[in-house]
Amino acid sequence: MRSEDIFAMGLGLSSPWEVTEVALVDSSEGKELHIKIDFKRGGEFANDAGEMQKAYDTEEKTWRHLNFFEHKCYLHCRVPRIPMSDGKITMVQVPWARPNSGFTLLFEAFTMKLIESEMPVSSVSKRVKETSPRIWRVFHHWVSTAREGLELSGVSRIGVDETSSRRGHRYITNFVDLDTRQLIFSTPGKDTDTFARFVEELERRGGDRDNIKVVSMDMSSAFIAGYFEYFQKADVVFDKFHIAKMLNQALDDTRKGEQQEKSLLKRHRYTLLHRRSNLSEKKLMELETLLLTYPQLGEAYKFKEGFFDAYLCDTPEESIEFLEKWCDKVMATSLSHMHKFVATLKAHWSGVITNFTHPGVNNGILEGINTKIQLAKRRARGFFNIDNFIDMAYFVSGKLKFSYPYDSL
């Protein structure tokens, strides 16, 4: 069997395609394998109407293929152009590469598998000896193609949160299906317009804003405005984790006020902010000393711990009643920072009590997704290009199904 026939079998070629030449040549980077492909004389190709057509003319094309051992490999082909049903002359789609790509499908699949293995794109480009922009173009193609397969008609409960592309820099807002735990939309910014863009994407993919029954989010004024403009028929749930964060901030502000003249409180921020049940025996002893030494701080801490008992009640009605009484007791004290927290709760009351009428709905899923996205960001040492960051978010959290080939990888 000729070496050309062996390489044709390896490439999966069938008539009228054939390998006409295989050469291992010298280059500035060492040896390179060059494989020339052609079509048999008189070969015909199907056009858009399924009609078999002979070549009108041809155009020379080159693609980077998977390495042959340690050597770079390139495919070269005289690609025919044929008449379409409307009379236009169009280039035939070759079976080993997608249109307008300088890489074969298997080479692109290999780069995507490297990214799947949590290798940053910059490292992939060094591994395969191609520039980062070229690898990013391959990445964007496959992510955008996979996203076209998303079908959102069944989405009824969503979570919304933002995350940064670089420390202190631009943000993206993520929309997650709380039932499938899947990132379904990501967009630049963290303003009201993010909701408008999400609704447009939702309805383009078969969804309906009127089918959204629950929206979980933080108390961002921009998010609240977006909710009222597009999802008034849905119940809003102000995320338990963001409420807890505000409560911890009120306690920490109380600690800072005490700390100004009392050095004993230094280095004990997290002793106070962590739940009592999560503290070690040593930390529990330190905590008891602090609470006895500083009665005002001890009172604030007691309210912080007691707040979460509202989530342990048997019915939503009991939880709401407990929280109302908790707020009244706080307001009867002189704890100014806790007063501000209660005022925030009261101003957003309808979205706070839905924590009890919609148990289990929170942004915990989004926090997990954001952790995965931020891990990818740290591996890449930040994303200067917001489109790269968004597509990487889809890649790690969108549960996308890719159609690139896996054979021979």
C-alpha positions as CSV (number, residue, x, y, z in Angstrom):
1,M,0.0,0.0,0.0
2,R,1.3,3.5,-0.9
3,S,2.1,6.0,1.9
4,E,-0.5,8.3,0.2
5,D,-3.2,5.7,0.6
6,I,-2.3,5.2,4.3
7,F,-2.5,9.0,4.9
8,A,-5.8,9.1,3.0
9,M,-7.2,6.4,5.3
10,G,-5.9,8.3,8.4
11,L,-7.6,11.5,7.2
12,G,-10.8,9.6,6.5
13,L,-10.9,10.7,2.9
14,S,-13.4,9.2,0.4
15,S,-13.9,9.6,-3.4
16,P,-13.4,11.9,-5.1
17,W,-10.8,13.2,-2.6
18,E,-7.4,11.6,-2.6
19,V,-3.9,12.2,-1.2
20,T,-1.5,12.9,-4.1
21,E,1.8,13.7,-2.3
22,V,3.3,13.4,1.2
23,A,6.6,15.2,2.0
24,L,8.7,15.7,5.1
25,V,10.5,19.0,4.5
26,D,13.0,21.2,6.4
27,S,11.8,24.5,7.9
28,S,13.1,27.2,10.2
29,E,11.5,25.3,13.1
30,G,12.7,21.8,12.1
31,K,10.9,19.2,10.0
32,E,7.4,19.7,8.7
33,L,5.0,17.2,7.1
34,H,3.1,18.5,4.1
35,I,0.2,16.5,2.7
36,K,-1.2,17.4,-0.7
37,I,-4.9,16.5,-1.4
38,D,-6.7,16.7,-4.7
39,F,-9.9,15.5,-6.3
40,K,-10.1,12.9,-9.1
41,R,-10.3,14.2,-12.6
42,G,-14.0,14.6,-13.5
43,G,-15.0,14.5,-9.9
44,E,-18.5,16.0,-9.1
45,F,-19.8,17.7,-5.9
46,A,-23.3,18.3,-4.6
47,N,-24.5,21.9,-4.5
48,D,-27.1,23.5,-2.2
49,A,-29.9,21.8,-4.2
50,G,-28.3,18.4,-4.1
51,E,-27.4,18.6,-7.8
52,M,-24.0,17.1,-8.8
53,Q,-21.7,19.6,-10.4
54,K,-18.2,19.6,-11.9
55,A,-15.6,22.1,-10.8
56,Y,-16.0,25.6,-12.3
57,D,-12.5,26.5,-11.1
58,T,-10.3,25.8,-8.0
59,E,-8.5,27.7,-5.3
60,E,-5.4,26.7,-3.3
61,K,-6.0,26.3,0.4
62,T,-3.8,25.3,3.4
63,W,-4.7,24.1,6.9
64,R,-2.7,23.3,10.0
65,H,-3.3,19.7,11.1
66,L,-2.4,17.7,14.2
67,N,1.3,17.2,14.6
68,F,2.9,14.1,13.0
69,F,4.9,12.9,15.9
70,E,6.8,16.1,16.9
71,H,6.6,17.6,13.5
72,K,4.0,20.3,12.4
73,C,1.7,19.0,9.7
74,Y,-0.1,20.9,7.0
75,L,-2.8,19.9,4.5
76,H,-2.8,21.5,1.1
77,C,-5.7,21.2,-1.4
78,R,-6.9,22.6,-4.7
79,V,-10.5,23.2,-3.6
80,P,-13.1,23.3,-6.3
81,R,-15.8,26.0,-6.8
82,I,-19.1,24.9,-8.2
83,P,-22.4,26.6,-9.4
84,M,-25.2,26.9,-6.8
85,S,-28.9,26.7,-7.6
86,D,-29.0,30.5,-8.0
87,G,-26.1,30.5,-10.4
88,K,-23.5,31.8,-7.9
89,I,-20.1,30.2,-7.8
90,T,-19.3,28.9,-4.4
91,M,-16.4,27.0,-2.9
92,V,-17.1,23.3,-1.9
93,Q,-17.1,22.5,1.8
94,V,-14.2,20.1,2.4
95,P,-14.8,17.3,5.0
96,W,-11.7,17.9,7.1
97,A,-12.2,21.6,8.0
98,R,-14.9,24.2,8.6
99,P,-15.3,27.2,6.3
100,N,-12.9,30.1,6.7
101,S,-10.6,28.3,9.1
102,G,-6.9,27.8,8.7
103,F,-7.0,24.7,10.9
104,T,-8.5,21.2,10.4
105,L,-11.4,20.1,12.5
106,L,-9.2,17.7,14.5
107,F,-6.6,20.4,15.2
108,E,-9.4,22.7,16.5
109,A,-10.8,19.8,18.6
110,F,-7.4,19.2,20.1
111,T,-7.0,22.9,21.1
112,M,-10.5,22.8,22.7
113,K,-9.7,19.6,24.6
114,L,-6.6,21.4,26.0
115,I,-8.8,24.2,27.2
116,E,-11.2,21.7,28.7
117,S,-8.3,20.4,30.7
118,E,-8.2,23.8,32.4
119,M,-5.2,25.0,30.4
120,P,-5.3,28.8,29.8
121,V,-5.5,29.9,26.1
122,S,-2.1,31.6,26.4
123,S,-0.6,28.2,27.4
124,V,-2.5,26.4,24.6
125,S,-1.1,28.8,22.1
126,K,2.4,28.1,23.3
127,R,1.8,24.3,23.3
128,V,0.6,24.2,19.7
129,K,2.8,27.1,18.5
130,E,0.0,29.3,17.2
131,T,-0.8,32.9,18.3
132,S,-3.4,33.5,21.1
133,P,-5.8,35.5,18.8
134,R,-6.0,32.5,16.4
135,I,-6.8,30.1,19.3
136,W,-9.3,32.5,20.7
137,R,-11.1,32.7,17.3
138,V,-11.4,28.9,17.3
139,F,-12.7,29.0,20.9
140,H,-15.3,31.7,20.1
141,H,-16.5,29.7,17.1
142,W,-17.2,26.5,19.0
143,V,-18.7,28.3,22.0
144,S,-21.0,30.4,19.8
145,T,-22.0,27.3,17.8
146,A,-22.8,25.4,21.0
147,R,-24.8,28.3,22.4
148,E,-27.1,28.2,19.4
149,G,-28.2,24.8,20.7
150,L,-29.6,26.4,23.9
151,E,-33.4,26.1,24.2
152,L,-34.9,28.3,26.9
153,S,-38.6,27.6,26.6
154,G,-38.7,25.8,30.0
155,V,-36.9,28.4,32.0
156,S,-39.1,29.6,35.0
157,R,-36.8,30.3,37.9
158,I,-33.7,32.5,37.4
159,G,-30.8,33.8,39.5
160,V,-28.9,37.0,38.6
161,D,-25.5,38.1,39.8
162,E,-22.4,40.0,38.6
163,T,-18.8,39.2,38.6
164,S,-15.6,41.0,37.5
165,S,-13.4,40.3,34.5
166,R,-10.4,41.8,36.3
167,R,-9.8,43.0,39.8
168,G,-11.6,46.3,40.1
169,H,-12.3,46.4,36.4
170,R,-15.3,45.6,34.1
171,Y,-18.1,43.5,35.2
172,I,-20.4,40.9,33.5
173,T,-23.9,39.9,34.7
174,N,-24.8,36.3,34.7
175,F,-28.3,34.8,34.4
176,V,-28.7,31.2,35.6
177,D,-31.5,28.7,35.3
178,L,-31.9,27.7,38.9
179,D,-33.5,24.4,38.0
180,T,-30.9,23.1,35.5
181,R,-28.1,25.0,37.4
182,Q,-26.9,26.2,34.1
183,L,-25.5,29.6,32.9
184,I,-27.9,30.6,30.2
185,F,-26.9,34.2,29.5
186,S,-23.9,36.4,30.2
187,T,-23.5,40.1,29.2
188,P,-21.2,43.0,29.9
189,G,-22.1,45.5,32.6
190,K,-24.2,45.3,35.8
191,D,-26.9,47.8,35.0
192,T,-30.6,47.7,34.1
193,D,-29.8,47.2,30.4
194,T,-28.5,43.7,31.2
195,F,-32.1,42.6,31.9
196,A,-33.2,44.0,28.5
197,R,-30.5,42.0,26.7
198,F,-31.5,38.9,28.7
199,V,-35.2,39.2,27.8
200,E,-34.2,39.6,24.1
201,E,-32.0,36.4,24.3
202,L,-34.7,34.5,26.3
203,E,-37.4,35.2,23.7
204,R,-35.1,34.6,20.8
205,R,-34.5,31.1,22.1
206,G,-38.1,30.1,22.7
207,G,-38.6,31.5,26.3
208,D,-41.2,33.9,27.6
209,R,-40.7,36.5,30.2
210,D,-44.2,35.8,31.5
211,N,-43.1,32.2,32.2
212,I,-40.6,33.4,34.8
213,K,-42.0,32.8,38.2
214,V,-39.1,33.6,40.5
215,V,-36.1,35.9,40.2
216,S,-33.3,35.6,42.8
217,M,-30.9,38.5,43.1
218,D,-29.2,41.0,45.4
219,M,-30.6,44.4,46.3
220,S,-28.7,46.2,43.6
221,S,-30.9,49.2,42.5
222,A,-30.1,48.5,38.9
223,F,-31.2,44.9,39.2
224,I,-34.4,46.0,41.1
225,A,-35.2,48.4,38.3
226,G,-34.7,45.7,35.7
227,Y,-36.9,43.3,37.6
228,F,-39.8,45.8,37.8
229,E,-39.5,46.7,34.1
230,Y,-39.4,43.1,32.8
231,F,-40.5,40.6,35.4
232,Q,-43.2,42.2,37.5
233,K,-45.3,39.0,37.3
234,A,-42.5,37.0,39.0
235,D,-41.7,36.9,42.7
236,V,-38.4,38.5,43.6
237,V,-36.2,36.8,46.2
238,F,-33.5,38.9,47.7
239,D,-30.7,36.4,48.1
240,K,-30.1,35.0,51.6
241,F,-26.4,35.1,51.1
242,H,-26.4,38.9,50.3
243,I,-28.7,39.5,53.2
244,A,-26.3,37.6,55.5
245,K,-23.4,39.7,54.0
246,M,-25.2,42.9,55.0
247,L,-25.9,41.6,58.5
248,N,-22.3,40.7,58.9
249,Q,-21.3,44.2,57.7
250,A,-23.6,45.7,60.4
251,L,-21.9,43.6,63.0
252,D,-18.4,44.4,61.7
253,D,-19.2,48.1,61.8
254,T,-20.3,47.7,65.4
255,R,-17.0,46.0,66.1
256,K,-15.0,48.8,64.4
257,G,-16.8,51.4,66.6
258,E,-15.8,49.5,69.7
259,Q,-12.3,48.9,68.4
260,Q,-11.3,52.5,68.2
261,E,-10.4,52.5,71.9
262,K,-10.2,48.8,72.6
263,S,-7.2,47.0,71.1
264,L,-8.4,43.6,72.3
265,L,-10.8,43.4,69.3
266,K,-8.0,43.6,66.8
267,R,-7.6,40.4,64.7
268,H,-11.0,39.1,65.8
269,R,-13.1,40.1,62.8
270,Y,-13.8,36.6,61.6
271,T,-14.2,35.3,65.1
272,L,-17.3,37.4,65.2
273,L,-18.4,37.0,61.6
274,H,-18.3,33.2,61.4
275,R,-21.3,31.3,62.6
276,R,-20.8,30.0,66.2
277,S,-21.3,26.4,65.0
278,N,-18.3,26.7,62.7
279,L,-15.8,27.9,65.3
280,S,-13.1,25.8,66.9
281,E,-13.1,25.3,70.7
282,K,-10.3,27.8,71.1
283,K,-12.1,30.4,69.0
284,L,-15.3,29.8,71.0
285,M,-13.4,30.6,74.2
286,E,-12.0,33.8,72.6
287,L,-15.5,34.7,71.4
288,E,-17.1,34.3,74.9
289,T,-14.3,36.6,76.3
290,L,-15.1,39.3,73.7
291,L,-18.8,39.2,74.2
292,L,-18.5,39.4,78.0
293,T,-15.9,42.2,77.8
294,Y,-17.9,44.3,75.3
295,P,-21.7,44.1,76.1
296,Q,-22.8,46.2,73.1
297,L,-20.9,44.1,70.7
298,G,-22.2,41.0,72.5
299,E,-25.8,42.2,72.0
300,A,-25.2,42.8,68.3
301,Y,-23.7,39.3,68.0
302,K,-26.7,37.8,69.7
303,F,-29.0,39.4,67.2
304,K,-26.8,38.3,64.3
305,E,-26.9,34.7,65.4
306,G,-30.6,34.8,66.2
307,F,-31.5,36.2,62.7
308,F,-30.9,32.9,61.1
309,D,-33.4,31.1,63.4
310,A,-36.1,32.6,61.1
311,Y,-35.0,30.1,58.5
312,L,-35.6,27.2,60.9
313,C,-39.3,27.8,61.5
314,D,-41.9,25.2,60.4
315,T,-44.0,27.4,58.2
316,P,-43.5,30.6,56.1
317,E,-46.0,32.4,58.3
318,E,-44.0,31.5,61.5
319,S,-40.7,32.6,59.8
320,I,-42.2,36.0,58.8
321,E,-43.6,36.5,62.3
322,F,-40.3,35.6,63.9
323,L,-38.5,38.1,61.6
324,E,-40.9,40.9,62.3
325,K,-40.4,40.4,66.1
326,W,-36.6,40.2,65.6
327,C,-36.7,43.6,63.8
328,D,-38.8,45.1,66.6
329,K,-36.3,43.9,69.2
330,V,-33.4,45.3,67.3
331,M,-35.0,48.7,66.9
332,A,-35.6,48.8,70.7
333,T,-31.8,48.8,71.2
334,S,-29.2,51.5,70.7
335,L,-27.3,49.5,68.1
336,S,-27.2,52.1,65.3
337,H,-25.6,49.9,62.7
338,M,-28.1,47.1,63.3
339,H,-30.9,49.8,62.9
340,K,-29.6,50.5,59.4
341,F,-29.7,46.9,58.5
342,V,-33.3,46.6,59.7
343,A,-34.2,49.7,57.7
344,T,-32.8,48.0,54.6
345,L,-34.8,44.9,55.3
346,K,-38.0,46.9,55.7
347,A,-37.4,48.8,52.5
348,H,-37.1,45.5,50.6
349,W,-39.6,43.5,52.7
350,S,-41.5,41.9,49.9
351,G,-38.3,40.4,48.5
352,V,-37.0,39.4,51.9
353,I,-40.0,37.3,53.1
354,T,-40.1,35.4,49.8
355,N,-37.0,33.6,51.2
356,F,-39.6,31.7,53.3
357,T,-42.3,31.3,50.7
358,H,-39.8,30.0,48.1
359,P,-37.5,27.9,50.3
360,G,-34.2,26.8,48.6
361,V,-34.3,29.7,46.1
362,N,-31.1,31.7,46.5
363,N,-27.9,32.6,44.6
364,G,-25.9,29.7,46.0
365,I,-25.8,28.2,42.5
366,L,-24.6,31.5,41.1
367,E,-21.9,31.7,43.8
368,G,-20.7,28.3,42.8
369,I,-20.7,29.3,39.1
370,N,-18.9,32.5,39.8
371,T,-16.3,30.6,41.8
372,K,-15.6,28.4,38.7
373,I,-15.5,31.5,36.5
374,Q,-13.1,33.3,38.8
375,L,-10.9,30.3,38.9
376,A,-10.7,30.4,35.1
377,K,-9.9,34.1,35.4
378,R,-7.1,33.5,37.9
379,R,-5.6,30.8,35.7
380,A,-5.6,33.3,32.8
381,R,-4.4,36.1,35.1
382,G,-7.4,38.2,34.3
383,F,-9.2,38.9,31.0
384,F,-8.5,42.1,29.1
385,N,-11.1,41.2,26.4
386,I,-14.6,41.1,27.8
387,D,-15.8,38.8,25.0
388,N,-13.1,36.3,25.9
389,F,-14.3,36.4,29.5
390,I,-18.0,35.9,28.6
391,D,-17.3,33.0,26.3
392,M,-15.1,31.4,29.0
393,A,-18.0,31.8,31.4
394,Y,-20.2,29.9,29.0
395,F,-17.5,27.3,28.5
396,V,-17.1,26.5,32.2
397,S,-20.7,26.9,33.4
398,G,-23.0,26.8,30.4
399,K,-23.2,22.9,30.1
400,L,-22.7,23.3,26.4
401,K,-22.7,20.4,24.0
402,F,-19.9,20.7,21.4
403,S,-20.0,19.1,17.9
404,Y,-16.3,19.1,17.2
405,P,-14.8,15.6,16.4
406,Y,-13.4,13.5,19.2
407,D,-12.0,10.6,17.1
408,S,-8.3,10.3,16.6
409,L,-7.5,12.8,19.5
